[in-house]
Amino acid sequence: DDNGIMASVFPHGVLFRGAAEGEIREYLIKEMNALDAVIGLPANIFYGTSIPTCILVLKKNRQPNEKVVFIDASGDDHFIKEGNQNVLRDDDVDLIIDTYRNRKTIDKYSYVASLEEIAENDYNLNIPRYVDTFEEEEPVDLDAVSKELKQLDKELDEINKDIHKFCDQLGIGTPF
């Protein structure tokens, strides 16, 4: 069939390892224009292996310069834990399918990359190169922390005085 689509499951290493695997990635993208999507899955999704896996979707007869969809479905909010296994819920699977079919870029979940972007990354398909899932931490208010530490020091001093007083009443030395 000239319009076939193939999806295969791989360990994440095939996305970025060099040597022969790098050459295969470059051939599939540059020469064949066959790579249609890279979908990252959570660890423990398949029985018998705990490693995170990915799905590579290859498609015949893609349009020249048709973009590649990168989906990161490995985040904690995209699966549930059942015993030792992680399980994609129906909604999670539906989101993957909808994102793939409609070629959507969704913040912290998916990105549609041009073939030029992939070439600029030396055909490295590691999903974090394309999908930024970084969550910025809230800045720490050092003044508030300093005030809290001073207050805790005062409370500790009061507690130590009470312990010292009780030890005196019992006729024993303080432990500090």
C-alpha atoms as one frame of an Amber mdcrd trajectory, in Angstrom:
protein
   0.000   0.000   0.000   1.443   3.370  -0.980  -0.339   5.138   1.877   0.663
   2.856   4.728   1.289   3.941   8.303   3.410   1.981  10.776   3.720   2.578
  14.510   6.435   0.765  16.478   7.385   0.803  20.151  11.017   1.438  21.094
  13.082   2.305  24.180  13.871   6.020  24.383  17.508   5.419  23.454  16.673
   5.082  19.762  15.674   8.745  19.783  19.154  10.065  20.529  21.889   7.412
  20.357  24.522   8.023  17.714  26.331   5.725  15.296  24.078   3.454  13.214
  20.899   4.545  15.006  21.654   8.175  14.208  22.198   7.296  10.562  18.903
   5.386  10.456  17.035   8.369  11.946  18.620  10.709   9.408  17.743   8.355
   6.539  14.105   7.967   7.669  13.714  11.743   7.960  15.970  13.260   5.306
  15.877  10.634   2.571  12.544   8.881   3.104  10.528  11.706   4.760   8.801
   8.883   6.650   8.805  10.040  10.283   5.366  11.404  11.144   5.315  11.390
  14.958   7.307  10.646  18.097   5.170   9.791  21.128   6.786   9.442  24.553
   5.097   7.036  26.956   5.491   6.653  30.725   7.782   4.091  32.314   6.135
   0.839  33.468   3.502   0.990  30.745   4.367  -2.475  29.374   4.579  -5.657
  31.423   8.066  -7.044  31.714   9.928  -3.750  31.414  10.048  -0.669  33.579
  11.879   1.564  31.106  10.129   4.494  29.447   9.211   3.776  25.867   8.202
   5.698  22.794   6.189   5.124  19.670   7.615   6.118  16.301   4.951   6.623
  13.654   6.229   6.190  10.100   4.056   7.148   7.163   4.434   6.631   3.436
   3.788   9.457   0.985   4.145  12.350   3.386   4.056  15.779   1.775   7.440
  17.471   1.250   8.253  19.573   4.311   5.337  18.056   6.261   6.098  18.551
   9.940   6.664  15.928  12.649   4.520  15.794  15.790   6.299  15.264  19.120
   4.040  14.230  22.014   5.174  13.817  25.620   2.533  11.602  27.241   4.921
  10.528  30.007   3.957  13.175  32.577   2.307  12.210  35.864  -0.971  13.786
  34.807  -1.212  11.593  31.688  -1.555   8.154  33.308  -2.673   6.386  36.476
  -0.821   3.871  38.601  -2.432   0.446  38.974  -0.266  -1.771  41.141   3.207
  -1.830  39.639   1.989  -0.710  36.216   1.235   2.703  34.795  -1.894   2.782
  32.666  -3.028   5.300  30.078  -6.663   6.221  30.664  -9.098   6.448  27.766
  -8.894  10.255  27.954  -5.091  10.075  27.763  -5.240   7.882  24.667  -7.871
  10.170  23.121  -5.621  13.198  23.720  -2.682  11.443  22.048  -4.805  10.517
  19.036  -6.386  13.975  18.761  -3.003  15.705  19.055  -1.521  13.436  16.393
  -4.419  13.671  13.954  -4.797  17.438  14.266  -1.046  18.053  14.535  -1.445
  20.334  17.540   1.178  22.118  19.575   0.045  22.067  23.216   2.097  23.782
  25.921   4.173  21.263  27.901   2.618  18.347  25.984   3.301  18.471  22.253
   5.148  20.322  19.537   4.997  20.235  15.748   8.563  20.485  14.424   9.739
  21.286  10.935  12.203  19.021   9.186  14.697  21.906   9.342  14.430  22.040
  13.153  15.068  18.317  13.362  18.071  18.641  11.016  19.413  21.522  13.163
  19.258  19.109  16.121  21.355  16.591  14.128  18.312  14.320  13.816  18.219
  13.879  17.578  14.576  13.078  18.355  14.800  13.267  22.144  11.404  14.661
  23.087  12.624  17.300  25.612  14.461  19.027  22.726  11.069  19.828  21.249
   8.530  19.708  24.105   9.438  21.899  27.075   7.904  20.338  30.197   9.947
  22.415  32.649   7.884  23.760  35.541   9.344  26.927  36.971   9.602  26.911
  40.749   8.191  29.760  42.757  10.904  32.122  43.984  11.742  31.862  47.665
  11.134  34.990  49.738  14.410  35.090  51.673  13.224  37.879  53.979  10.209
  35.813  55.047  12.383  32.737  55.568  14.842  34.772  57.638  12.040  36.160
  59.825  10.604  32.669  60.285  14.015  31.319  61.318  14.438  34.132  63.862
  10.979  33.396  65.274  11.783  29.688  65.511  15.062  30.520  67.298  13.109
  32.568  69.869  10.638  29.721  70.384  13.512  27.244  70.755  15.166  29.502
  73.356  11.896  29.567  75.361  11.587  25.773  75.165  15.213  25.358  76.263
  14.555  27.663  79.251  11.527  25.541  80.203  13.576  22.340  79.930  16.335
  23.907  82.051  13.744  24.958  84.678  12.189  21.447  84.785  15.615  19.819
  85.056  16.468  22.140  87.990  13.194  21.149  89.713  14.075  17.472  89.256
  17.608  18.049  90.478  19.249  16.868  87.297  21.509  18.581  84.842  20.238
  19.793  81.509  21.023  17.540  78.560  22.622  20.412  76.625
